[in-house]
Amino acid sequence: MPSLNQLPGEIKQVKFVKVLSRLGFIISTKGGNGSHIKVTWPTTQKAITIPNKLPKQVLYYLLKEIKEITNGQIVWEDIKEKL
């Protein structure tokens, strides 16, 4: 897990969701609330909601959740490569 200093300032929601899609997540624009987007990991069927704004603190939390629901298969380095 990277520290907050190693994360970029802010990532656009659309770009982050595209990366997750390339890594195997299922994207559902209907599952989120308002401008949020729901992404589901197909093997565990667990989902997280991606908010419209992704500052460092929110990104850090999302990375922890992604690592947890994918059982460690997707980590920050995988996401950073695709950005």
C-alpha positions in Angstrom: 0.0 0.0 0.0 1.5 3.4 -0.9 1.6 6.2 1.5 -0.5 9.4 0.9 2.7 11.2 -0.3 3.1 8.6 -3.1 -0.4 9.1 -4.5 -1.2 11.7 -7.1 -3.1 14.9 -6.1 -6.4 14.0 -7.7 -7.5 11.5 -10.4 -10.5 12.1 -12.6 -13.3 9.6 -11.9 -13.7 8.7 -15.6 -10.0 7.8 -16.0 -10.0 5.8 -12.7 -13.1 3.8 -13.8 -11.6 3.1 -17.2 -8.5 1.6 -15.5 -10.7 -0.6 -13.2 -12.6 -1.7 -16.3 -9.4 -2.8 -18.0 -8.3 -4.7 -14.9 -11.5 -6.7 -14.9 -14.1 -4.8 -12.9 -17.7 -4.7 -14.1 -18.9 -1.0 -14.3 -22.5 -0.1 -13.5 -23.5 3.6 -13.9 -27.0 2.7 -12.7 -25.8 1.2 -9.4 -24.2 4.4 -8.0 -26.0 7.3 -6.4 -26.1 10.5 -8.5 -22.6 11.1 -10.0 -21.2 8.0 -8.3 -20.3 4.9 -10.2 -20.6 1.3 -8.9 -17.8 -1.2 -9.8 -18.1 -4.9 -9.0 -15.4 -7.5 -8.9 -16.8 -10.5 -10.8 -15.3 -13.4 -8.9 -16.5 -12.3 -5.4 -19.5 -10.1 -6.6 -18.4 -7.4 -4.1 -18.8 -3.8 -5.1 -17.5 -0.4 -4.3 -18.8 3.0 -5.2 -16.4 5.5 -6.9 -17.3 9.1 -6.0 -17.0 12.0 -8.5 -14.0 13.6 -6.8 -11.0 11.5 -5.9 -8.6 13.4 -3.6 -5.7 11.6 -2.0 -7.6 10.5 1.1 -10.5 9.0 -0.8 -8.1 7.3 -3.3 -6.2 5.8 -0.4 -9.4 4.4 1.0 -10.6 3.0 -2.4 -7.2 1.3 -3.0 -7.5 -0.5 0.4 -11.1 -1.6 -0.5 -10.0 -2.7 -4.0 -7.2 -4.8 -2.6 -9.6 -6.3 -0.1 -12.4 -7.3 -2.5 -10.0 -8.7 -5.1 -8.1 -10.7 -2.4 -4.9 -8.9 -3.2 -5.0 -9.5 -6.9 -5.2 -5.8 -7.8 -2.9 -3.4 -6.0 -1.8 0.2 -6.6 1.1 -0.7 -8.9 -1.3 -2.4 -11.3 -3.6 0.6 -11.3 -0.7 3.1 -11.7 0.7 1.2 -14.7 -2.7 1.6 -16.6 -3.1 5.3 -15.7 
